[in-house]
Amino acid sequence: MIRLETPRLVIRNWEERDRDLFFRINSDDQVMRFFPFRRTRAEADAFLDALRAGNAERGYGFSALEVKESGACAGFAGLYPSGPIPPRPAGAIEIGWRLAPEFQGKGYVTEAGAAWLRFGFEALGLDEIVSFAVRDNQPSIAVMRRLGMRHERDFDHPKVPETHPALKRHVFYALSRRDWRERQA
């Protein structure tokens, strides 16, 4: 798995010491308010193990964000092959993130996201990176915009059950390598 660094963060694969934080961010009502589920400890551990293995195999993925100043794991950000999303087929590369509440609002996601976009476009040679979120998730939408992503359309997420109608409608953002390069110039 690659290791990326930003001025304030180390982006690395998951370690055993990250399990408690990973469980917390996957079960916390505030963090997961835009998701129709909360993970149990066993489910969070299994997901963490799957992410670690996938990151090691691919060389990238949803990865731990370690704050350099404290050594604390704040959450995750990364690139990940998505399932089918109505605007794109399965395998589109999405950028995503999740942080513990005490680390939100400090610019960590935007900082990590910029590093992941550079890696995706330069090292992986991707033509496009996408992102999507519940329509009411203004913090994530703001990050997408700060990263230079463009709103393409809204869609009803096929994996959100009808029992959660407020979470079904999503916004879809995308950034092409060409547009990313123009922003870098």
For each residue, the residues with C-beta under 8 A, 3 or more apart:
1: 12 13 55 56 59 60 61 63
2: 59 60 119 123
3: 10 11 12 13
4: 10 11 112 115 116 119
5: 9 10 11 68 115
6: 9 11 111 112 114 115
7: 111
8: 67 68 69 108 111
9: 5 6 65 66 67 68 74 108 111 112 115
10: 3 4 5 65 66 68
11: 3 4 5 6 63 64 65 66 77 78 112 115 116
12: 1 3 15 63 64 66
13: 1 3 52 55 56 63 64
14: 18 22 48 51 52 55 63 64
15: 12 18 64
16: 19
17: 73
18: 14 15 21 22 48 64 73
19: 16 22 23 44 45 48
20: 23 24
21: 18 24 25 73 74 75 100
22: 14 18 19 25 26 44 45 47 48 73 76
23: 19 20 26 27 39 41 44 45
24: 20 21 27 28 31 100
25: 21 22 28 31 32 75 76 98 99 100
26: 22 23 31 32 38 39 43 44 47 98
27: 23 24 32 38 39 40 41 44
28: 24 25 31 32 38 100 101
29: 32 33 38
30: 33 101
31: 24 25 26 28 98 99 100 101
32: 25 26 27 28 29 35 37 38
33: 29 30
34: 133 134 136 137 140 167
35: 32 38 167
36: 160 161 163 164 167
37: 32
38: 26 27 28 29 32 35
39: 23 26 27 43 44 47
40: 27 43 44
41: 23 27 44 45
42: 45 46
43: 26 39 40 46 47
44: 19 22 23 26 27 39 40 41 47 48
45: 19 22 23 41 42 48 49
46: 42 43 49 50
47: 22 26 39 43 44 50 51
48: 14 18 19 22 44 45 51 52
49: 45 46 52 53
50: 46 47 53 54
51: 14 47 48 54 55 61 62 63 76
52: 13 14 48 49 55 56
53: 49 50 56 57
54: 50 51 57 58 61
55: 1 13 14 51 52 58 59 60 61 62 63 78
56: 1 13 52 53 59
57: 53 54
58: 54 55 61 81
59: 1 2 55 56
60: 1 2 55 63 78 79 119 124
61: 1 51 54 55 58 78 79 80
62: 51 55 76 77 78 80 96
63: 1 11 12 13 14 51 55 60 76 77 78
64: 11 12 13 14 15 18 73 75 76
65: 9 10 11 73 74 75 76 77 99 103 108 112
66: 9 10 11 12 71 72 73 74
67: 8 9 70 71 72 73 74 103 108
68: 5 8 9 10 71
69: 8
70: 67
71: 66 67 68
72: 66 67 103
73: 17 18 21 22 64 65 66 67
74: 9 21 65 66 67 99 100 103 108
75: 21 25 64 65 97 98 99 100 103 108
76: 22 25 51 62 63 64 65 97 98 99
77: 11 62 63 65 95 96 97 98 108 109 112 113 116
78: 11 55 60 61 62 63 95 96 97 116
79: 60 61 93 94 95 116 119 120 124 129
80: 61 62 93 94 95 96
81: 58 90 91 92 93 94
82: 85 88 90 91 92 93 94 130
83: 90 159
84: 88 89 90 158
85: 82 88 92 94 130 132 155 157 172
86: 155 156 158 172
87: 130 152 153 155 172 174
88: 82 84 85 92 130
89: 84 92
90: 81 82 83 84
91: 81 82
92: 81 82 85 88 89 128 130
93: 79 80 81 82 120 124 126 128 129 130
94: 79 80 81 82 85 129 130 131 132
95: 77 78 79 80 113 116 117 120 129 130 131 147
96: 62 77 78 80 131
97: 75 76 77 78 109 112 113 140 143
98: 25 26 31 75 76 77
99: 25 31 65 74 75 76 103 104 108 109
100: 21 24 25 28 31 74 75 103 104
101: 28 30 31 104
102:
103: 65 67 72 74 75 99 100 106 108
104: 99 100 101 139
105:
106: 103
107: 110 111
108: 8 9 65 67 74 75 77 99 103 111 112
109: 77 97 99 112 113 143
110: 107 113 114 143 146 147
111: 6 7 8 9 107 108 114 115
112: 4 6 9 11 65 77 97 108 109 115 116
113: 77 95 97 109 110 116 117 143 146 147
114: 6 110 111 117 118 147
115: 4 5 6 9 11 111 112 118 119
116: 4 11 77 78 79 95 112 113 119 120 129
117: 95 113 114 120 121 129 147 148 175 180
118: 114 115 121 122 123
119: 2 4 60 79 115 116 122 123 124
120: 79 93 95 116 117 123 124 126 129
121: 117 118 124 125 126 129 177 180 181
122: 118 119 125
123: 2 118 119 120
124: 60 79 93 119 120 121
125: 121 122
126: 93 120 121 129 177
127: 176 177
128: 92 93 174 175 176 177
129: 79 93 94 95 116 117 120 121 126 149 174 175
130: 82 85 87 88 92 93 94 95 172 173 174 175
131: 94 95 96 140 144 149 172 173 174
132: 85 94 155 157 170 171 172 173
133: 34 137 140 141 144 170 171
134: 34 137 166 167 169 170 171
135: 154 169 170 171
136: 34 166
137: 34 133 134 140 141
138: 141 142
139: 104 142 143
140: 34 97 131 133 137 143 144
141: 133 137 138 144 145 171 173
142: 138 139 145 146
143: 97 109 110 113 139 140 146 147
144: 131 133 140 141 147 149 151 173
145: 141 142 148 149 173
146: 110 113 142 143
147: 95 110 113 114 117 143 144 175
148: 117 145 175 179 180 183
149: 129 131 144 145 173 174 175
150: 173 174 175 179
151: 144 171 172 173
152: 87 172 173 174
153: 87 171 172
154: 135 169 170 171 172
155: 85 86 87 132 169 170 172
156: 86 160 168 169 170
157: 85 132 160 167 168 169 170
158: 84 86
159: 83
160: 36 156 157 164 167 168 170
161: 36 164
162: 165 168
163: 36
164: 36 160 161 167 168
165: 162 168
166: 134 136
167: 34 35 36 134 157 160 164
168: 156 157 160 162 164 165
169: 134 135 154 155 156 157
170: 132 133 134 135 154 155 156 157 160
171: 132 133 134 135 141 151 153 154
172: 85 86 87 130 131 132 151 152 153 154 155
173: 130 131 132 141 144 145 149 150 151 152
174: 87 128 129 130 131 149 150 152
175: 117 128 129 130 147 148 149 150 179 180
176: 127 128 179 180
177: 121 126 127 128 180 181
178: 181 182
179: 148 150 175 176 182 183
180: 117 121 148 175 176 177 183 184
181: 121 177 178 184 185
182: 178 179 185
183: 148 179 180
184: 180 181
185: 181 182
